[in-house]
Amino acid sequence: MRSLFTVGAFALTLAAIAPATAAEYKIGDITIVDPWARATPGTPRNGGAYLTIKGGASDDQLTSVESDVAKRTELHGHKNENGVMKMHRVDGVEIPASGMAMLKPGGYHIMLMKLKHALKEGESFPVTLHFANAGKVTVEVKILGVGAMGAGKDATHGGHGKMKMKMKN
């Protein structure tokens, strides 16, 4: 009886410390993991959305994004200009075969410009991702707290995916 109790306690402990199941979406052999955004307090003008893309058997590219929560939705990156980090629109984010691309704060991200309403913690909204080869898929973006830095274990453990960008001329 004592060993049965020990096994049961151990199983409950493992269940308590295991990470929550990640939100995952598939398009072809590409996997999109943990789409999320930060809540926007007050009357916001802009917001951002983030996610991780796991590449499939061949290279692909995230070419555009769209969402009804904003008047304009674009892919953005950051660039160092004379010691100052500046945000800019990019034509696409490369998804290497069997690699990973992370859209995260301070890096590549989905820019939501001229939001139609505040993004409220606990709610969600759809974003459609367009890939050069895999096609398009709509994902549900979970809205986290104002200071959130990520959703799921990939975003919080500092995974470093291989990414390239193409800048719009």
Z-matrix of the N, CA and C atoms (Angstrom, degrees):
N
C 1 1.442
C 2 1.525 1 110.54
N 3 1.349 2 115.62 1 -40.25
C 4 1.459 3 120.04 2 -178.73
C 5 1.526 4 111.21 3 -62.79
N 6 1.349 5 118.69 4 -41.56
C 7 1.462 6 121.10 5 -179.71
C 8 1.527 7 110.67 6 -68.07
N 9 1.321 8 118.20 7 -33.85
C 10 1.451 9 121.65 8 176.48
C 11 1.532 10 110.21 9 -63.55
N 12 1.336 11 116.23 10 -40.86
C 13 1.459 12 121.52 11 177.68
C 14 1.529 13 110.30 12 -64.06
N 15 1.328 14 117.47 13 -42.12
C 16 1.463 15 122.40 14 -179.78
C 17 1.528 16 110.40 15 -63.75
N 18 1.315 17 117.81 16 -44.70
C 19 1.463 18 122.03 17 179.21
C 20 1.526 19 109.70 18 -62.82
N 21 1.323 20 117.13 19 -43.21
C 22 1.464 21 121.19 20 179.11
C 23 1.520 22 111.82 21 -63.52
N 24 1.326 23 117.67 22 -42.66
C 25 1.468 24 121.57 23 178.72
C 26 1.521 25 110.53 24 -64.85
N 27 1.332 26 116.57 25 -39.75
C 28 1.456 27 120.79 26 178.62
C 29 1.534 28 110.86 27 -63.63
N 30 1.328 29 117.09 28 -43.95
C 31 1.463 30 121.41 29 179.09
C 32 1.528 31 111.29 30 -62.44
N 33 1.323 32 117.52 31 -41.14
C 34 1.467 33 120.72 32 177.73
C 35 1.524 34 111.22 33 -65.30
N 36 1.325 35 117.29 34 -38.27
C 37 1.461 36 120.98 35 177.72
C 38 1.520 37 110.57 36 -63.39
N 39 1.333 38 118.36 37 -45.17
C 40 1.460 39 122.07 38 178.40
C 41 1.520 40 110.84 39 -61.72
N 42 1.310 41 117.50 40 -42.27
C 43 1.462 42 120.91 41 179.22
C 44 1.518 43 110.85 42 -63.41
N 45 1.315 44 117.75 43 -36.62
C 46 1.463 45 121.36 44 -178.23
C 47 1.523 46 112.45 45 -70.99
N 48 1.343 47 117.67 46 -32.29
C 49 1.463 48 118.83 47 -177.40
C 50 1.527 49 113.11 48 -96.53
N 51 1.328 50 118.37 49 -8.20
C 52 1.457 51 120.89 50 179.69
C 53 1.527 52 109.57 51 -68.42
N 54 1.335 53 117.78 52 141.50
C 55 1.459 54 119.27 53 179.42
C 56 1.513 55 111.49 54 -67.12
N 57 1.322 56 116.16 55 153.60
C 58 1.454 57 120.94 56 177.37
C 59 1.525 58 108.51 57 -64.84
N 60 1.314 59 115.72 58 152.49
C 61 1.450 60 120.40 59 178.92
C 62 1.520 61 109.83 60 -62.96
N 63 1.301 62 116.21 61 131.01
C 64 1.464 63 121.51 62 -178.86
C 65 1.523 64 109.85 63 -75.91
N 66 1.324 65 115.98 64 147.70
C 67 1.457 66 120.70 65 172.54
C 68 1.521 67 107.05 66 -75.89
N 69 1.328 68 117.79 67 125.19
C 70 1.463 69 121.96 68 -178.79
C 71 1.520 70 110.51 69 -130.68
N 72 1.325 71 114.73 70 143.06
C 73 1.456 72 122.45 71 177.34
C 74 1.518 73 107.15 72 -133.11
N 75 1.344 74 116.53 73 143.65
C 76 1.464 75 121.13 74 -179.30
C 77 1.524 76 109.77 75 -119.83
N 78 1.329 77 115.27 76 140.60
C 79 1.462 78 122.43 77 168.93
C 80 1.521 79 104.99 78 -138.80
N 81 1.301 80 117.58 79 113.02
C 82 1.460 81 120.74 80 -172.73
C 83 1.515 82 108.36 81 60.97
N 84 1.334 83 117.05 82 -128.59
C 85 1.465 84 119.34 83 177.48
C 86 1.528 85 112.28 84 -103.92
N 87 1.339 86 116.78 85 16.81
C 88 1.463 87 122.30 86 174.83
C 89 1.523 88 108.61 87 -94.57
N 90 1.339 89 116.04 88 141.15
C 91 1.470 90 121.53 89 177.77
C 92 1.519 91 109.29 90 -120.09
N 93 1.319 92 116.44 91 130.86
C 94 1.463 93 122.76 92 176.21
C 95 1.520 94 106.55 93 -106.18
N 96 1.338 95 116.30 94 127.37
C 97 1.462 96 121.15 95 -173.96
C 98 1.531 97 110.64 96 -121.10
N 99 1.316 98 115.92 97 137.37
C 100 1.469 99 124.95 98 170.32
C 101 1.525 100 116.12 99 50.82
N 102 1.335 101 118.58 100 59.84
C 103 1.467 102 118.64 101 173.48
C 104 1.541 103 109.83 102 -67.17
N 105 1.335 104 116.86 103 132.40
C 106 1.461 105 119.86 104 -178.40
C 107 1.530 106 110.60 105 -151.74
N 108 1.315 107 114.59 106 162.80
C 109 1.466 108 121.92 107 176.61
C 110 1.521 109 107.41 108 -144.46
N 111 1.315 110 115.28 109 160.45
C 112 1.464 111 120.76 110 174.41
C 113 1.523 112 109.59 111 -89.10
N 114 1.322 113 115.36 112 144.83
C 115 1.462 114 120.24 113 172.97
C 116 1.521 115 108.63 114 -62.61
N 117 1.326 116 116.93 115 149.07
C 118 1.463 117 122.51 116 179.84
C 119 1.526 118 108.67 117 -118.27
N 120 1.328 119 117.82 118 109.09
C 121 1.468 120 120.56 119 -176.99
C 122 1.532 121 111.74 120 -75.41
N 123 1.321 122 115.57 121 157.66
C 124 1.465 123 120.01 122 175.45
C 125 1.513 124 112.20 123 68.76
N 126 1.323 125 115.49 124 -144.09
C 127 1.459 126 122.23 125 178.34
C 128 1.522 127 107.91 126 -105.14
N 129 1.321 128 117.58 127 90.57
C 130 1.468 129 120.81 128 -174.25
C 131 1.523 130 112.46 129 -79.86
N 132 1.318 131 114.72 130 153.01
C 133 1.470 132 120.65 131 172.98
C 134 1.524 133 110.19 132 -97.84
N 135 1.337 134 116.42 133 -43.41
C 136 1.458 135 121.07 134 -174.50
C 137 1.520 136 111.27 135 -133.61
N 138 1.310 137 115.31 136 162.47
C 139 1.458 138 121.99 137 175.67
C 140 1.517 139 108.90 138 -151.24
N 141 1.316 140 115.74 139 178.03
C 142 1.453 141 120.58 140 179.28
C 143 1.514 142 110.77 141 -137.91
N 144 1.321 143 116.27 142 153.79
C 145 1.460 144 121.83 143 175.56
C 146 1.524 145 107.83 144 -128.86
N 147 1.329 146 115.26 145 150.97
C 148 1.457 147 121.54 146 -171.82
C 149 1.522 148 109.41 147 -138.33
N 150 1.331 149 116.76 148 156.80
C 151 1.460 150 121.98 149 179.09
C 152 1.515 151 109.43 150 -171.94
N 153 1.306 152 115.97 151 171.26
C 154 1.465 153 122.38 152 176.08
C 155 1.516 154 108.13 153 -117.35
N 156 1.328 155 116.20 154 135.76
C 157 1.460 156 121.79 155 178.30
C 158 1.521 157 108.37 156 -117.54
N 159 1.328 158 116.13 157 122.85
C 160 1.467 159 121.86 158 177.81
C 161 1.520 160 108.23 159 -100.75
N 162 1.342 161 115.40 160 122.96
C 163 1.457 162 121.71 161 -176.48
C 164 1.506 163 113.40 162 -70.42
N 165 1.312 164 114.67 163 157.75
C 166 1.457 165 121.80 164 178.75
C 167 1.513 166 111.74 165 -98.42
N 168 1.331 167 116.11 166 -145.93
C 169 1.458 168 122.05 167 -174.99
C 170 1.533 169 112.94 168 -72.94
N 171 1.329 170 117.05 169 -24.73
C 172 1.467 171 119.37 170 179.55
C 173 1.528 172 110.23 171 -133.51
N 174 1.332 173 115.50 172 161.96
C 175 1.458 174 120.57 173 178.93
C 176 1.527 175 110.82 174 -60.44
N 177 1.325 176 115.64 175 150.44
C 178 1.458 177 121.53 176 174.87
C 179 1.521 178 106.77 177 -147.32
N 180 1.304 179 116.94 178 -178.62
C 181 1.454 180 121.10 179 179.12
C 182 1.522 181 109.15 180 -147.70
N 183 1.335 182 115.47 181 132.99
C 184 1.461 183 121.35 182 170.49
C 185 1.523 184 104.84 183 -78.83
N 186 1.335 185 117.56 184 113.91
C 187 1.463 186 120.99 185 -171.76
C 188 1.526 187 113.91 186 -100.34
N 189 1.328 188 117.87 187 -28.02
C 190 1.460 189 120.26 188 178.77
C 191 1.514 190 110.20 189 -163.84
N 192 1.331 191 114.39 190 167.56
C 193 1.462 192 122.07 191 -179.55
C 194 1.524 193 108.34 192 -140.86
N 195 1.321 194 116.21 193 155.30
C 196 1.459 195 119.61 194 175.33
C 197 1.525 196 110.15 195 -148.86
N 198 1.334 197 115.26 196 148.28
C 199 1.458 198 121.31 197 178.17
C 200 1.521 199 109.20 198 -157.74
N 201 1.315 200 116.47 199 144.67
C 202 1.464 201 122.12 200 179.37
C 203 1.524 202 113.29 201 -80.70
N 204 1.334 203 119.54 202 -5.78
C 205 1.475 204 120.29 203 -178.61
C 206 1.526 205 112.19 204 -76.65
N 207 1.333 206 117.08 205 -13.21
C 208 1.462 207 121.13 206 -177.71
C 209 1.533 208 109.57 207 -135.06
N 210 1.332 209 114.91 208 156.63
C 211 1.467 210 118.94 209 177.30
C 212 1.517 211 111.26 210 -69.64
N 213 1.342 212 116.77 211 -30.87
C 214 1.469 213 121.78 212 178.82
C 215 1.520 214 109.26 213 -139.57
N 216 1.324 215 116.32 214 136.94
C 217 1.461 216 122.59 215 179.08
C 218 1.520 217 108.11 216 -128.19
N 219 1.354 218 116.94 217 125.17
C 220 1.463 219 121.44 218 -176.00
C 221 1.523 220 111.21 219 -137.41
N 222 1.330 221 115.57 220 161.01
C 223 1.461 222 121.62 221 169.56
C 224 1.522 223 107.26 222 -87.87
N 225 1.333 224 116.73 223 132.88
C 226 1.464 225 121.62 224 -179.09
C 227 1.519 226 110.56 225 -130.02
N 228 1.318 227 115.01 226 157.54
C 229 1.457 228 123.61 227 173.90
C 230 1.510 229 108.80 228 -136.72
N 231 1.314 230 116.69 229 -179.27
C 232 1.463 231 122.30 230 176.73
C 233 1.523 232 108.67 231 -120.19
N 234 1.320 233 116.31 232 145.95
C 235 1.461 234 121.76 233 179.89
C 236 1.526 235 108.29 234 -138.83
N 237 1.331 236 116.73 235 139.60
C 238 1.460 237 121.89 236 178.22
C 239 1.526 238 108.88 237 -85.96
N 240 1.335 239 115.77 238 115.96
C 241 1.463 240 121.40 239 176.81
C 242 1.520 241 108.99 240 -117.90
N 243 1.335 242 115.76 241 106.06
C 244 1.470 243 121.99 242 -179.62
C 245 1.535 244 112.22 243 54.55
N 246 1.320 245 116.19 244 43.80
C 247 1.460 246 121.05 245 177.38
C 248 1.520 247 114.96 246 82.97
N 249 1.321 248 117.37 247 2.76
C 250 1.467 249 121.38 248 179.60
C 251 1.524 250 108.67 249 -116.55
N 252 1.331 251 117.00 250 126.83
C 253 1.458 252 120.88 251 177.72
C 254 1.519 253 108.98 252 -78.82
N 255 1.342 254 115.66 253 125.86
C 256 1.458 255 121.35 254 179.87
C 257 1.520 256 109.67 255 -125.03
N 258 1.330 257 114.76 256 141.04
C 259 1.443 258 121.13 257 178.18
C 260 1.534 259 108.96 258 -85.67
N 261 1.349 260 116.80 259 144.66
C 262 1.456 261 120.95 260 179.10
C 263 1.524 262 110.45 261 -152.23
N 264 1.306 263 115.35 262 155.72
C 265 1.459 264 121.91 263 178.76
C 266 1.529 265 108.65 264 -72.54
N 267 1.343 266 116.51 265 142.36
C 268 1.464 267 121.82 266 174.87
C 269 1.526 268 108.53 267 -122.13
N 270 1.322 269 115.90 268 151.41
C 271 1.466 270 121.07 269 -179.96
C 272 1.522 271 112.80 270 -77.09
N 273 1.316 272 117.42 271 -20.23
C 274 1.454 273 119.50 272 -179.64
C 275 1.507 274 111.98 273 -179.42
N 276 1.304 275 114.89 274 164.47
C 277 1.464 276 122.33 275 175.50
C 278 1.520 277 106.87 276 -121.54
N 279 1.322 278 115.56 277 121.11
C 280 1.461 279 121.73 278 -179.28
C 281 1.529 280 110.28 279 -70.23
N 282 1.335 281 114.99 280 136.98
C 283 1.468 282 122.00 281 175.48
C 284 1.526 283 106.00 282 -115.94
N 285 1.331 284 117.56 283 101.75
C 286 1.473 285 119.41 284 -177.28
C 287 1.529 286 111.81 285 -71.20
N 288 1.314 287 115.91 286 147.03
C 289 1.463 288 121.31 287 176.19
C 290 1.519 289 109.62 288 -53.76
N 291 1.299 290 116.36 289 130.95
C 292 1.474 291 123.69 290 179.81
C 293 1.527 292 112.43 291 56.92
N 294 1.312 293 117.90 292 15.26
C 295 1.461 294 122.36 293 179.32
C 296 1.515 295 110.90 294 -107.79
N 297 1.321 296 115.46 295 -159.02
C 298 1.445 297 119.84 296 -175.44
C 299 1.521 298 109.27 297 -150.20
N 300 1.317 299 116.30 298 145.19
C 301 1.457 300 123.06 299 172.47
C 302 1.517 301 107.30 300 -124.84
N 303 1.327 302 116.04 301 129.55
C 304 1.464 303 120.03 302 179.74
C 305 1.520 304 109.22 303 -111.91
N 306 1.298 305 116.49 304 123.62
C 307 1.450 306 122.29 305 171.97
C 308 1.515 307 104.61 306 -97.43
N 309 1.358 308 116.96 307 113.73
C 310 1.457 309 121.12 308 -171.01
C 311 1.528 310 110.28 309 -147.55
N 312 1.322 311 117.20 310 163.04
C 313 1.471 312 119.94 311 178.04
C 314 1.532 313 110.47 312 -55.20
N 315 1.325 314 116.44 313 135.49
C 316 1.452 315 121.65 314 -179.84
C 317 1.515 316 113.95 315 83.84
N 318 1.318 317 117.55 316 -0.14
C 319 1.458 318 122.12 317 -179.68
C 320 1.517 319 110.10 318 -135.35
N 321 1.315 320 115.61 319 -148.48
C 322 1.460 321 119.57 320 175.45
C 323 1.515 322 108.61 321 -64.47
N 324 1.327 323 116.62 322 144.51
C 325 1.459 324 120.26 323 -179.86
C 326 1.525 325 109.93 324 -161.76
N 327 1.316 326 115.12 325 169.41
C 328 1.453 327 122.00 326 174.00
C 329 1.518 328 106.48 327 -94.50
N 330 1.322 329 116.85 328 118.96
C 331 1.465 330 122.16 329 -178.77
C 332 1.517 331 109.44 330 -94.32
N 333 1.320 332 115.29 331 123.37
C 334 1.462 333 122.66 332 178.71
C 335 1.521 334 106.99 333 -103.56
N 336 1.321 335 116.70 334 104.57
C 337 1.458 336 121.21 335 -172.96
C 338 1.529 337 111.47 336 -103.33
N 339 1.336 338 114.57 337 135.66
C 340 1.470 339 122.21 338 -176.84
C 341 1.527 340 110.17 339 58.15
N 342 1.337 341 114.97 340 63.12
C 343 1.458 342 120.85 341 178.39
C 344 1.523 343 110.39 342 -54.29
N 345 1.315 344 116.22 343 142.75
C 346 1.465 345 121.12 344 178.76
C 347 1.527 346 111.46 345 -81.03
N 348 1.343 347 116.54 346 -21.20
C 349 1.469 348 122.96 347 177.63
C 350 1.522 349 108.52 348 -162.05
N 351 1.312 350 115.95 349 164.81
C 352 1.471 351 120.85 350 178.76
C 353 1.527 352 109.84 351 -63.78
N 354 1.324 353 115.40 352 148.05
C 355 1.463 354 121.42 353 173.22
C 356 1.522 355 106.80 354 -90.14
N 357 1.329 356 116.95 355 116.91
C 358 1.462 357 121.63 356 -173.68
C 359 1.524 358 111.52 357 -102.53
N 360 1.333 359 115.01 358 130.96
C 361 1.456 360 121.43 359 179.86
C 362 1.526 361 110.67 360 -52.03
N 363 1.326 362 115.63 361 135.00
C 364 1.461 363 121.70 362 179.15
C 365 1.528 364 113.14 363 94.56
N 366 1.314 365 117.38 364 -16.54
C 367 1.462 366 120.34 365 177.67
C 368 1.525 367 109.35 366 -92.60
N 369 1.313 368 116.76 367 -178.33
C 370 1.463 369 121.36 368 177.55
C 371 1.520 370 108.78 369 -150.09
N 372 1.338 371 115.36 370 167.84
C 373 1.460 372 121.32 371 177.76
C 374 1.528 373 109.09 372 -152.30
N 375 1.340 374 117.21 373 154.31
C 376 1.464 375 120.05 374 -179.25
C 377 1.528 376 113.04 375 -85.70
N 378 1.328 377 115.23 376 145.54
C 379 1.466 378 123.23 377 171.87
C 380 1.528 379 106.34 378 -133.19
N 381 1.323 380 115.97 379 132.82
C 382 1.458 381 120.43 380 176.94
C 383 1.522 382 108.51 381 -100.61
N 384 1.336 383 115.32 382 126.44
C 385 1.464 384 123.47 383 -179.81
C 386 1.527 385 108.19 384 -102.91
N 387 1.330 386 117.11 385 132.98
C 388 1.462 387 122.38 386 179.13
C 389 1.528 388 108.88 387 -112.09
N 390 1.323 389 115.82 388 122.88
C 391 1.463 390 121.82 389 179.09
C 392 1.526 391 109.46 390 -109.24
N 393 1.320 392 116.88 391 145.90
C 394 1.463 393 121.93 392 -178.55
C 395 1.525 394 112.06 393 -59.33
N 396 1.323 395 118.05 394 -41.64
C 397 1.463 396 121.41 395 -176.39
C 398 1.523 397 113.52 396 -108.71
N 399 1.311 398 117.76 397 -41.48
C 400 1.465 399 121.30 398 -173.66
C 401 1.526 400 113.22 399 -75.61
N 402 1.339 401 118.01 400 -21.52
C 403 1.461 402 119.82 401 -178.48
C 404 1.515 403 111.22 402 102.44
N 405 1.318 404 117.10 403 -148.39
C 406 1.458 405 119.80 404 -177.66
C 407 1.523 406 111.06 405 -123.84
N 408 1.330 407 114.17 406 151.22
C 409 1.459 408 121.15 407 178.58
C 410 1.530 409 107.60 408 -146.09
N 411 1.319 410 116.05 409 141.61
C 412 1.459 411 120.94 410 176.30
C 413 1.521 412 108.76 411 -101.63
N 414 1.328 413 115.64 412 129.97
C 415 1.462 414 121.83 413 179.60
C 416 1.526 415 109.06 414 -117.56
N 417 1.301 416 116.95 415 154.62
C 418 1.460 417 122.67 416 177.44
C 419 1.528 418 108.27 417 -97.49
N 420 1.321 419 116.65 418 120.72
C 421 1.462 420 123.14 419 -176.96
C 422 1.520 421 108.82 420 -94.56
N 423 1.315 422 116.46 421 118.34
C 424 1.461 423 122.03 422 179.99
C 425 1.535 424 109.19 423 -83.18
N 426 1.328 425 117.11 424 132.46
C 427 1.461 426 121.18 425 -179.86
C 428 1.525 427 109.23 426 -92.26
N 429 1.335 428 115.23 427 118.85
C 430 1.459 429 122.81 428 179.67
C 431 1.529 430 109.27 429 -99.32
N 432 1.312 431 117.45 430 -174.63
C 433 1.458 432 122.95 431 -179.44
C 434 1.521 433 113.20 432 -64.30
N 435 1.332 434 115.77 433 164.63
C 436 1.465 435 122.83 434 -177.22
C 437 1.530 436 112.02 435 -55.85
N 438 1.319 437 119.00 436 -40.40
C 439 1.464 438 122.04 437 -176.84
C 440 1.512 439 114.52 438 -97.64
N 441 1.323 440 118.40 439 13.51
C 442 1.467 441 121.72 440 -176.95
C 443 1.523 442 111.18 441 -58.12
N 444 1.326 443 115.49 442 145.15
C 445 1.462 444 120.83 443 177.93
C 446 1.528 445 112.03 444 -115.70
N 447 1.318 446 118.09 445 -0.52
C 448 1.451 447 119.41 446 177.95
C 449 1.499 448 112.51 447 165.09
N 450 1.320 449 115.01 448 167.19
C 451 1.458 450 122.93 449 176.83
C 452 1.516 451 107.62 450 -126.16
N 453 1.302 452 117.27 451 133.18
C 454 1.450 453 120.07 452 176.27
C 455 1.513 454 113.18 453 81.59
N 456 1.315 455 115.18 454 168.59
C 457 1.461 456 120.33 455 -174.29
C 458 1.520 457 113.70 456 -68.88
N 459 1.352 458 119.82 457 -32.83
C 460 1.468 459 120.39 458 -179.76
C 461 1.522 460 111.34 459 -62.69
N 462 1.333 461 116.91 460 -40.16
C 463 1.467 462 120.61 461 -176.82
C 464 1.521 463 112.19 462 -75.46
N 465 1.323 464 117.87 463 -29.53
C 466 1.452 465 119.65 464 -175.36
C 467 1.524 466 113.69 465 -94.07
N 468 1.316 467 117.62 466 -10.28
C 469 1.457 468 119.27 467 179.94
C 470 1.518 469 113.07 468 -103.26
N 471 1.324 470 116.31 469 13.26
C 472 1.462 471 120.23 470 171.40
C 473 1.507 472 115.61 471 65.54
N 474 1.354 473 117.44 472 35.29
C 475 1.452 474 119.14 473 176.43
C 476 1.514 475 110.15 474 -59.55
N 477 1.313 476 116.92 475 141.46
C 478 1.454 477 120.46 476 -178.36
C 479 1.514 478 108.95 477 -117.13
N 480 1.320 479 115.88 478 99.55
C 481 1.453 480 120.78 479 179.14
C 482 1.512 481 111.54 480 -83.04
N 483 1.306 482 116.28 481 157.51
C 484 1.460 483 122.05 482 177.70
C 485 1.528 484 107.16 483 -85.49
N 486 1.337 485 117.14 484 117.92
C 487 1.450 486 120.74 485 -179.25
C 488 1.523 487 110.66 486 -132.58
N 489 1.302 488 115.73 487 149.03
C 490 1.453 489 122.76 488 173.19
C 491 1.519 490 106.52 489 -129.87
N 492 1.322 491 117.42 490 154.61
C 493 1.444 492 118.91 491 176.83
C 494 1.519 493 110.08 492 -128.77
N 495 1.313 494 114.04 493 155.26
C 496 1.461 495 121.02 494 172.91
C 497 1.508 496 106.35 495 -117.84
N 498 1.319 497 117.08 496 121.06
C 499 1.454 498 120.68 497 -178.65
C 500 1.514 499 110.87 498 -88.39
N 501 1.312 500 114.58 499 144.80
C 502 1.453 501 120.89 500 176.78
C 503 1.522 502 108.17 501 -75.74
N 504 1.305 503 116.71 502 132.87
C 505 1.465 504 121.96 503 179.58
C 506 1.498 505 111.35 504 -82.53
